Amino acid sequence: MGRLTTHVLDTASGRPAAGLTIELRRLGDDAGLLKTVATNNDGRVDAPLLEGDAYAPGVYELTFFAGDYLRGQGHDLPAPAFLDVVPIRFGIAAGEEHYHVPLLISPYGYSTYKGS
C-alpha cells in the first residue's frame, strides 16, 4: 500500500529535529491544506502523512518551519533568517509506492531526496 512519510534531521546538532512543524498541501485543481503535524523525538511524525484513500497521485508540498525550530534550539538566527520556511514541492506518480521525503537542516543549508 502506498504512503508518504518524512524524517527531519538537524545536521547542526547531529540529532533528530524534534518538535518541528510541518504542513502538507495538495496542489492543483483540488488544492488545499491536508494536515499540520509536528515531528516526534525521532524527527518523524507518528503516522504516515498520506495513506489509504487519501494517498493519490498528484503534486504536493511539504512546508517545514525550520526557522521556528532552529530558534527554539537556541540558534541565534539573523533577521531575516537565511532559512526560515523550507517548502519542498514534489510529485507522486505511483499509487502503490512508498514516497519518503527526508529533510536535513541547519541554519544555513538543507538537503532532501526521495528516500525509501
N, CA, C and O atoms as a GROMACS GRO file, in nm:
protein
  464
    1MET      N    1   0.084  -0.118   0.000
    1MET     CA    2   0.000   0.000   0.000
    1MET      C    3   0.089   0.124   0.000
    1MET      O    4   0.188   0.129   0.072
    2GLY      N    5   0.053   0.224  -0.081
    2GLY     CA    6   0.130   0.347  -0.090
    2GLY      C    7   0.114   0.434   0.033
    2GLY      O    8   0.011   0.434   0.100
    3ARG      N    9   0.221   0.510   0.062
    3ARG     CA   10   0.215   0.603   0.175
    3ARG      C   11   0.323   0.708   0.157
    3ARG      O   12   0.418   0.690   0.080
    4LEU      N   13   0.306   0.818   0.228
    4LEU     CA   14   0.402   0.928   0.228
    4LEU      C   15   0.453   0.948   0.370
    4LEU      O   16   0.374   0.960   0.464
    5THR      N   17   0.586   0.951   0.386
    5THR     CA   18   0.647   0.973   0.517
    5THR      C   19   0.758   1.076   0.504
    5THR      O   20   0.801   1.111   0.394
    6THR      N   21   0.805   1.124   0.619
    6THR     CA   22   0.917   1.217   0.623
    6THR      C   23   0.999   1.193   0.748
    6THR      O   24   0.955   1.124   0.841
    7HIS      N   25   1.118   1.251   0.750
    7HIS     CA   26   1.209   1.240   0.864
    7HIS      C   27   1.296   1.364   0.859
    7HIS      O   28   1.351   1.396   0.753
    8VAL      N   29   1.311   1.435   0.970
    8VAL     CA   30   1.390   1.558   0.972
    8VAL      C   31   1.507   1.541   1.067
    8VAL      O   32   1.490   1.506   1.184
    9LEU      N   33   1.627   1.567   1.015
    9LEU     CA   34   1.748   1.559   1.095
    9LEU      C   35   1.813   1.697   1.102
    9LEU      O   36   1.824   1.766   1.001
   10ASP      N   37   1.855   1.735   1.221
   10ASP     CA   38   1.921   1.862   1.246
   10ASP      C   39   2.071   1.837   1.233
   10ASP      O   40   2.133   1.784   1.325
   11THR      N   41   2.130   1.874   1.120
   11THR     CA   42   2.272   1.846   1.097
   11THR      C   43   2.363   1.939   1.176
   11THR      O   44   2.481   1.908   1.194
   12ALA      N   45   2.311   2.051   1.226
   12ALA     CA   46   2.392   2.141   1.310
   12ALA      C   47   2.417   2.079   1.447
   12ALA      O   48   2.523   2.100   1.506
   13SER      N   49   2.319   2.003   1.498
   13SER     CA   50   2.336   1.942   1.630
   13SER      C   51   2.366   1.793   1.622
   13SER      O   52   2.405   1.732   1.721
   14GLY      N   53   2.347   1.735   1.504
   14GLY     CA   54   2.372   1.592   1.488
   14GLY      C   55   2.268   1.503   1.552
   14GLY      O   56   2.298   1.394   1.600
   15ARG      N   57   2.141   1.550   1.551
   15ARG     CA   58   2.034   1.470   1.612
   15ARG      C   59   1.902   1.494   1.538
   15ARG      O   60   1.892   1.585   1.456
   16PRO      N   61   1.802   1.412   1.566
   16PRO     CA   62   1.671   1.432   1.504
   16PRO      C   63   1.613   1.569   1.543
   16PRO      O   64   1.639   1.620   1.652
   17ALA      N   65   1.536   1.626   1.453
   17ALA     CA   66   1.471   1.755   1.477
   17ALA      C   67   1.334   1.731   1.540
   17ALA      O   68   1.235   1.716   1.469
   18ALA      N   69   1.329   1.727   1.671
   18ALA     CA   70   1.205   1.703   1.743
   18ALA      C   71   1.127   1.833   1.760
   18ALA      O   72   1.185   1.936   1.793
   19GLY      N   73   0.996   1.827   1.737
   19GLY     CA   74   0.910   1.943   1.757
   19GLY      C   75   0.905   2.039   1.640
   19GLY      O   76   0.861   2.153   1.657
   20LEU      N   77   0.949   1.998   1.523
   20LEU     CA   78   0.945   2.084   1.404
   20LEU      C   79   0.807   2.072   1.338
   20LEU      O   80   0.759   1.962   1.313
   21THR      N   81   0.744   2.185   1.311
   21THR     CA   82   0.611   2.187   1.250
   21THR      C   83   0.622   2.169   1.099
   21THR      O   84   0.709   2.227   1.034
   22ILE      N   85   0.530   2.088   1.044
   22ILE     CA   86   0.526   2.058   0.901
   22ILE      C   87   0.382   2.070   0.853
   22ILE      O   88   0.290   2.022   0.919
   23GLU      N   89   0.363   2.135   0.740
   23GLU     CA   90   0.232   2.138   0.674
   23GLU      C   91   0.241   2.059   0.544
   23GLU      O   92   0.342   2.064   0.474
   24LEU      N   93   0.135   1.986   0.513
   24LEU     CA   94   0.124   1.912   0.387
   24LEU      C   95   0.009   1.971   0.308
   24LEU      O   96  -0.104   1.982   0.357
   25ARG      N   97   0.039   2.009   0.184
   25ARG     CA   98  -0.064   2.062   0.094
   25ARG      C   99  -0.066   1.980  -0.034
   25ARG      O  100   0.037   1.930  -0.080
   26ARG      N  101  -0.184   1.968  -0.089
   26ARG     CA  102  -0.200   1.914  -0.224
   26ARG      C  103  -0.214   2.035  -0.316
   26ARG      O  104  -0.284   2.130  -0.281
   27LEU      N  105  -0.150   2.032  -0.431
   27LEU     CA  106  -0.155   2.142  -0.526
   27LEU      C  107  -0.235   2.098  -0.648
   27LEU      O  108  -0.257   1.979  -0.669
   28GLY      N  109  -0.278   2.193  -0.727
   28GLY     CA  110  -0.355   2.161  -0.846
   28GLY      C  111  -0.501   2.199  -0.831
   28GLY      O  112  -0.535   2.286  -0.750
   29ASP      N  113  -0.588   2.134  -0.908
   29ASP     CA  114  -0.731   2.167  -0.909
   29ASP      C  115  -0.797   2.146  -0.773
   29ASP      O  116  -0.886   2.223  -0.736
   30ASP      N  117  -0.756   2.045  -0.700
   30ASP     CA  118  -0.815   2.018  -0.568
   30ASP      C  119  -0.718   2.057  -0.456
   30ASP      O  120  -0.701   1.984  -0.358
   31ALA      N  121  -0.655   2.174  -0.472
   31ALA     CA  122  -0.552   2.221  -0.380
   31ALA      C  123  -0.609   2.249  -0.242
   31ALA      O  124  -0.727   2.281  -0.226
   32GLY      N  125  -0.523   2.235  -0.143
   32GLY     CA  126  -0.562   2.269  -0.008
   32GLY      C  127  -0.468   2.211   0.095
   32GLY      O  128  -0.389   2.121   0.067
   33LEU      N  129  -0.478   2.265   0.215
   33LEU     CA  130  -0.401   2.214   0.328
   33LEU      C  131  -0.460   2.081   0.372
   33LEU      O  132  -0.579   2.073   0.404
   34LEU      N  133  -0.378   1.978   0.375
   34LEU     CA  134  -0.426   1.845   0.415
   34LEU      C  135  -0.404   1.819   0.563
   34LEU      O  136  -0.489   1.758   0.629
   35LYS      N  137  -0.290   1.866   0.616
   35LYS     CA  138  -0.266   1.846   0.759
   35LYS      C  139  -0.147   1.926   0.805
   35LYS      O  140  -0.060   1.966   0.727
   36THR      N  141  -0.146   1.948   0.936
   36THR     CA  142  -0.034   2.011   1.005
   36THR      C  143   0.008   1.915   1.115
   36THR      O  144  -0.075   1.870   1.194
   37VAL      N  145   0.138   1.884   1.120
   37VAL     CA  146   0.190   1.789   1.218
   37VAL      C  147   0.319   1.845   1.277
   37VAL      O  148   0.374   1.944   1.228
   38ALA      N  149   0.367   1.780   1.381
   38ALA     CA  150   0.497   1.812   1.440
   38ALA      C  151   0.576   1.683   1.452
   38ALA      O  152   0.520   1.577   1.477
   39THR      N  153   0.706   1.694   1.436
   39THR     CA  154   0.792   1.576   1.447
   39THR      C  155   0.804   1.531   1.592
   39THR      O  156   0.795   1.612   1.685
   40ASN      N  157   0.823   1.402   1.609
   40ASN     CA  158   0.840   1.345   1.743
   40ASN      C  159   0.989   1.347   1.782
   40ASN      O  160   1.070   1.408   1.712
   41ASN      N  161   1.024   1.281   1.890
   41ASN     CA  162   1.163   1.283   1.939
   41ASN      C  163   1.262   1.219   1.843
   41ASN      O  164   1.382   1.242   1.854
   42ASP      N  165   1.212   1.139   1.748
   42ASP     CA  166   1.298   1.076   1.648
   42ASP      C  167   1.303   1.158   1.518
   42ASP      O  168   1.365   1.115   1.421
   43GLY      N  169   1.239   1.276   1.516
   43GLY     CA  170   1.237   1.358   1.395
   43GLY      C  171   1.139   1.309   1.291
   43GLY      O  172   1.143   1.354   1.176
   44ARG      N  173   1.051   1.219   1.328
   44ARG     CA  174   0.950   1.164   1.238
   44ARG      C  175   0.812   1.208   1.286
   44ARG      O  176   0.798   1.263   1.396
   45VAL      N  177   0.711   1.183   1.205
   45VAL     CA  178   0.575   1.203   1.252
   45VAL      C  179   0.520   1.067   1.292
   45VAL      O  180   0.568   0.964   1.245
   46ASP      N  181   0.420   1.067   1.379
   46ASP     CA  182   0.373   0.941   1.438
   46ASP      C  183   0.299   0.848   1.343
   46ASP      O  184   0.285   0.730   1.371
   47ALA      N  185   0.253   0.901   1.232
   47ALA     CA  186   0.181   0.819   1.133
   47ALA      C  187   0.216   0.872   0.994
   47ALA      O  188   0.260   0.986   0.981
   48PRO      N  189   0.197   0.791   0.890
   48PRO     CA  190   0.222   0.842   0.756
   48PRO      C  191   0.142   0.970   0.728
   48PRO      O  192   0.030   0.986   0.776
   49LEU      N  193   0.202   1.059   0.652
   49LEU     CA  194   0.134   1.184   0.616
   49LEU      C  195   0.016   1.157   0.522
   49LEU      O  196  -0.087   1.224   0.530
   50LEU      N  197   0.032   1.060   0.436
   50LEU     CA  198  -0.076   1.015   0.346
   50LEU      C  199  -0.072   0.863   0.341
   50LEU      O  200   0.034   0.802   0.338
   51GLU      N  201  -0.189   0.804   0.339
   51GLU     CA  202  -0.202   0.660   0.319
   51GLU      C  203  -0.348   0.629   0.290
   51GLU      O  204  -0.435   0.715   0.304
   52GLY      N  205  -0.375   0.507   0.249
   52GLY     CA  206  -0.512   0.465   0.223
   52GLY      C  207  -0.577   0.547   0.113
   52GLY      O  208  -0.513   0.578   0.012
   53ASP      N  209  -0.704   0.582   0.133
   53ASP     CA  210  -0.779   0.657   0.032
   53ASP      C  211  -0.724   0.798   0.009
   53ASP      O  212  -0.744   0.855  -0.098
   54ALA      N  213  -0.656   0.854   0.108
   54ALA     CA  214  -0.600   0.989   0.096
   54ALA      C  215  -0.476   0.992   0.007
   54ALA      O  216  -0.438   1.098  -0.043
   55TYR      N  217  -0.411   0.877  -0.012
   55TYR     CA  218  -0.289   0.869  -0.092
   55TYR      C  219  -0.326   0.858  -0.238
   55TYR      O  220  -0.386   0.760  -0.281
   56ALA      N  221  -0.289   0.960  -0.316
   56ALA     CA  222  -0.324   0.961  -0.458
   56ALA      C  223  -0.215   1.031  -0.537
   56ALA      O  224  -0.147   1.119  -0.485
   57PRO      N  225  -0.198   0.992  -0.664
   57PRO     CA  226  -0.102   1.064  -0.748
   57PRO      C  227  -0.138   1.213  -0.754
   57PRO      O  228  -0.254   1.251  -0.749
   58GLY      N  229  -0.036   1.295  -0.766
   58GLY     CA  230  -0.057   1.439  -0.776
   58GLY      C  231   0.067   1.515  -0.733
   58GLY      O  232   0.172   1.456  -0.706
   59VAL      N  233   0.053   1.647  -0.726
   59VAL     CA  234   0.162   1.734  -0.684
   59VAL      C  235   0.132   1.781  -0.542
   59VAL      O  236   0.022   1.827  -0.512
   60TYR      N  237   0.232   1.769  -0.457
   60TYR     CA  238   0.219   1.801  -0.315
   60TYR      C  239   0.330   1.896  -0.273
   60TYR      O  240   0.430   1.912  -0.343
   61GLU      N  241   0.310   1.959  -0.157
   61GLU     CA  242   0.415   2.041  -0.100
   61GLU      C  243   0.420   2.019   0.051
   61GLU      O  244   0.319   2.029   0.120
   62LEU      N  245   0.539   1.990   0.099
   62LEU     CA  246   0.566   1.985   0.242
   62LEU      C  247   0.633   2.116   0.279
   62LEU      O  248   0.729   2.157   0.214
   63THR      N  249   0.582   2.183   0.381
   63THR     CA  250   0.639   2.308   0.428
   63THR      C  251   0.695   2.283   0.567
   63THR      O  252   0.621   2.250   0.660
   64PHE      N  253   0.825   2.300   0.580
   64PHE     CA  254   0.896   2.276   0.706
   64PHE      C  255   0.926   2.411   0.770
   64PHE      O  256   0.991   2.495   0.708
   65PHE      N  257   0.882   2.432   0.892
   65PHE     CA  258   0.904   2.558   0.963
   65PHE      C  259   1.037   2.551   1.038
   65PHE      O  260   1.042   2.542   1.161
   66ALA      N  261   1.144   2.554   0.960
   66ALA     CA  262   1.279   2.535   1.011
   66ALA      C  263   1.325   2.648   1.101
   66ALA      O  264   1.389   2.622   1.203
   67GLY      N  265   1.294   2.772   1.067
   67GLY     CA  266   1.337   2.886   1.148
   67GLY      C  267   1.283   2.879   1.289
   67GLY      O  268   1.358   2.900   1.385
   68ASP      N  269   1.155   2.850   1.303
   68ASP     CA  270   1.095   2.837   1.436
   68ASP      C  271   1.166   2.727   1.516
   68ASP      O  272   1.199   2.746   1.633
   69TYR      N  273   1.190   2.613   1.451
   69TYR     CA  274   1.258   2.503   1.517
   69TYR      C  275   1.400   2.544   1.560
   69TYR      O  276   1.438   2.524   1.675
   70LEU      N  277   1.476   2.602   1.466
   70LEU     CA  278   1.615   2.638   1.496
   70LEU      C  279   1.626   2.742   1.606
   70LEU      O  280   1.714   2.733   1.692
   71ARG      N  281   1.536   2.841   1.604
   71ARG     CA  282   1.535   2.939   1.713
   71ARG      C  283   1.505   2.871   1.846
   71ARG      O  284   1.565   2.904   1.948
   72GLY      N  285   1.414   2.776   1.845
   72GLY     CA  286   1.379   2.703   1.966
   72GLY      C  287   1.495   2.618   2.019
   72GLY      O  288   1.498   2.582   2.136
   73GLN      N  289   1.589   2.586   1.931
   73GLN     CA  290   1.707   2.509   1.971
   73GLN      C  291   1.821   2.600   2.018
   73GLN      O  292   1.929   2.552   2.052
   74GLY      N  293   1.795   2.731   2.020
   74GLY     CA  294   1.896   2.824   2.069
   74GLY      C  295   1.986   2.884   1.965
   74GLY      O  296   2.082   2.954   1.999
   75HIS      N  297   1.959   2.858   1.836
   75HIS     CA  298   2.040   2.919   1.730
   75HIS      C  299   2.007   3.067   1.721
   75HIS      O  300   1.890   3.105   1.719
   76ASP      N  301   2.109   3.150   1.716
   76ASP     CA  302   2.093   3.295   1.704
   76ASP      C  303   2.085   3.328   1.555
   76ASP      O  304   2.187   3.354   1.491
   77LEU      N  305   1.964   3.326   1.501
   77LEU     CA  306   1.945   3.350   1.358
   77LEU      C  307   1.934   3.500   1.331
   77LEU      O  308   1.876   3.573   1.411
   78PRO      N  309   1.990   3.546   1.219
   78PRO     CA  310   1.974   3.687   1.185
   78PRO      C  311   1.830   3.716   1.147
   78PRO      O  312   1.750   3.624   1.126
   79ALA      N  313   1.796   3.844   1.139
   79ALA     CA  314   1.661   3.883   1.096
   79ALA      C  315   1.674   3.958   0.964
   79ALA      O  316   1.736   4.064   0.961
   80PRO      N  317   1.620   3.907   0.857
   80PRO     CA  318   1.550   3.778   0.849
   80PRO      C  319   1.649   3.661   0.846
   80PRO      O  320   1.765   3.677   0.808
   81ALA      N  321   1.601   3.546   0.887
   81ALA     CA  322   1.684   3.425   0.885
   81ALA      C  323   1.713   3.384   0.742
   81ALA      O  324   1.631   3.404   0.653
   82PHE      N  325   1.831   3.328   0.721
   82PHE     CA  326   1.866   3.278   0.588
   82PHE      C  327   1.765   3.171   0.545
   82PHE      O  328   1.713   3.175   0.434
   83LEU      N  329   1.738   3.075   0.632
   83LEU     CA  330   1.636   2.973   0.609
   83LEU      C  331   1.531   2.986   0.718
   83LEU      O  332   1.562   2.975   0.837
   84ASP      N  333   1.409   3.009   0.678
   84ASP     CA  334   1.301   3.019   0.776
   84ASP      C  335   1.198   2.911   0.746
   84ASP      O  336   1.179   2.819   0.826
   85VAL      N  337   1.132   2.924   0.634
   85VAL     CA  338   1.033   2.826   0.590
   85VAL      C  339   1.092   2.754   0.468
   85VAL      O  340   1.132   2.817   0.371
   86VAL      N  341   1.095   2.621   0.474
   86VAL     CA  342   1.152   2.541   0.366
   86VAL      C  343   1.040   2.463   0.297
   86VAL      O  344   0.990   2.365   0.353
   87PRO      N  345   0.999   2.506   0.177
   87PRO     CA  346   0.897   2.430   0.104
   87PRO      C  347   0.963   2.328   0.010
   87PRO      O  348   1.061   2.359  -0.057
   88ILE      N  349   0.908   2.210   0.008
   88ILE     CA  350   0.955   2.107  -0.085
   88ILE      C  351   0.835   2.060  -0.166
   88ILE      O  352   0.743   1.998  -0.113
   89ARG      N  353   0.838   2.091  -0.294
   89ARG     CA  354   0.730   2.052  -0.386
   89ARG      C  355   0.774   1.928  -0.462
   89ARG      O  356   0.886   1.922  -0.513
   90PHE      N  357   0.686   1.829  -0.468
   90PHE     CA  358   0.720   1.702  -0.530
   90PHE      C  359   0.595   1.638  -0.588
   90PHE      O  360   0.483   1.675  -0.552
   91GLY      N  361   0.615   1.544  -0.677
   91GLY     CA  362   0.504   1.472  -0.738
   91GLY      C  363   0.503   1.327  -0.695
   91GLY      O  364   0.607   1.264  -0.679
   92ILE      N  365   0.383   1.276  -0.676
   92ILE     CA  366   0.362   1.133  -0.651
   92ILE      C  367   0.299   1.077  -0.777
   92ILE      O  368   0.188   1.113  -0.814
   93ALA      N  369   0.372   0.988  -0.842
   93ALA     CA  370   0.325   0.932  -0.968
   93ALA      C  371   0.267   0.792  -0.951
   93ALA      O  372   0.174   0.754  -1.022
   94ALA      N  373   0.321   0.716  -0.856
   94ALA     CA  374   0.279   0.578  -0.839
   94ALA      C  375   0.188   0.564  -0.717
   94ALA      O  376   0.223   0.605  -0.607
   95GLY      N  377   0.072   0.505  -0.740
   95GLY     CA  378  -0.027   0.492  -0.633
   95GLY      C  379   0.004   0.388  -0.527
   95GLY      O  380  -0.057   0.390  -0.421
   96GLU      N  381   0.096   0.298  -0.552
   96GLU     CA  382   0.126   0.192  -0.455
   96GLU      C  383   0.267   0.204  -0.397
   96GLU      O  384   0.306   0.120  -0.316
   97GLU      N  385   0.341   0.304  -0.436
   97GLU     CA  386   0.480   0.317  -0.393
   97GLU      C  387   0.491   0.398  -0.264
   97GLU      O  388   0.410   0.487  -0.238
   98HIS      N  389   0.590   0.366  -0.183
   98HIS     CA  390   0.620   0.442  -0.063
   98HIS      C  391   0.708   0.561  -0.102
   98HIS      O  392   0.818   0.542  -0.154
   99TYR      N  393   0.660   0.682  -0.078
   99TYR     CA  394   0.738   0.802  -0.100
   99TYR      C  395   0.784   0.854   0.036
   99TYR      O  396   0.703   0.882   0.124
  100HIS      N  397   0.915   0.865   0.052
  100HIS     CA  398   0.974   0.914   0.176
  100HIS      C  399   1.053   1.040   0.140
  100HIS      O  400   1.143   1.036   0.056
  101VAL      N  401   1.019   1.153   0.205
  101VAL     CA  402   1.082   1.282   0.176
  101VAL      C  403   1.153   1.331   0.302
  101VAL      O  404   1.093   1.402   0.383
  102PRO      N  405   1.280   1.294   0.319
  102PRO     CA  406   1.354   1.339   0.436
  102PRO      C  407   1.410   1.480   0.416
  102PRO      O  408   1.426   1.526   0.303
  103LEU      N  409   1.438   1.546   0.527
  103LEU     CA  410   1.497   1.679   0.523
  103LEU      C  411   1.613   1.683   0.622
  103LEU      O  412   1.598   1.647   0.738
  104LEU      N  413   1.727   1.727   0.574
  104LEU     CA  414   1.844   1.753   0.658
  104LEU      C  415   1.858   1.904   0.666
  104LEU      O  416   1.870   1.970   0.563
  105ILE      N  417   1.856   1.961   0.787
  105ILE     CA  418   1.858   2.106   0.800
  105ILE      C  419   1.969   2.155   0.893
  105ILE      O  420   2.014   2.084   0.983
  106SER      N  421   2.010   2.278   0.867
  106SER     CA  422   2.097   2.355   0.956
  106SER      C  423   2.058   2.501   0.933
  106SER      O  424   1.978   2.529   0.844
  107PRO      N  425   2.112   2.595   1.009
  107PRO     CA  426   2.073   2.735   0.990
  107PRO      C  427   2.104   2.790   0.850
  107PRO      O  428   2.042   2.887   0.807
  108TYR      N  429   2.200   2.729   0.778
  108TYR     CA  430   2.242   2.786   0.650
  108TYR      C  431   2.240   2.688   0.534
  108TYR      O  432   2.302   2.713   0.431
  109GLY      N  433   2.169   2.578   0.550
  109GLY     CA  434   2.159   2.486   0.438
  109GLY      C  435   2.061   2.374   0.467
  109GLY      O  436   2.029   2.345   0.582
  110TYR      N  437   2.013   2.311   0.359
  110TYR     CA  438   1.926   2.195   0.373
  110TYR      C  439   1.944   2.105   0.253
  110TYR      O  440   1.994   2.146   0.148
  111SER      N  441   1.902   1.982   0.270
  111SER     CA  442   1.911   1.883   0.163
  111SER      C  443   1.791   1.790   0.176
  111SER      O  444   1.743   1.763   0.286
  112THR      N  445   1.744   1.742   0.061
  112THR     CA  446   1.635   1.645   0.060
  112THR      C  447   1.660   1.548  -0.055
  112THR      O  448   1.745   1.572  -0.140
  113TYR      N  449   1.586   1.441  -0.057
  113TYR     CA  450   1.596   1.340  -0.162
  113TYR      C  451   1.475   1.249  -0.151
  113TYR      O  452   1.400   1.257  -0.053
  114LYS      N  453   1.455   1.165  -0.250
  114LYS     CA  454   1.348   1.065  -0.242
  114LYS      C  455   1.407   0.942  -0.176
  114LYS      O  456   1.488   0.870  -0.235
  115GLY      N  457   1.366   0.919  -0.055
  115GLY     CA  458   1.416   0.805   0.021
  115GLY      C  459   1.330   0.683   0.004
  115GLY      O  460   1.241   0.679  -0.082
  116SER      N  461   1.356   0.584   0.085
  116SER     CA  462   1.278   0.460   0.076
  116SER      C  463   1.225   0.420   0.213
  116SER      O  464   1.157   0.319   0.226
   0.00000   0.00000   0.00000
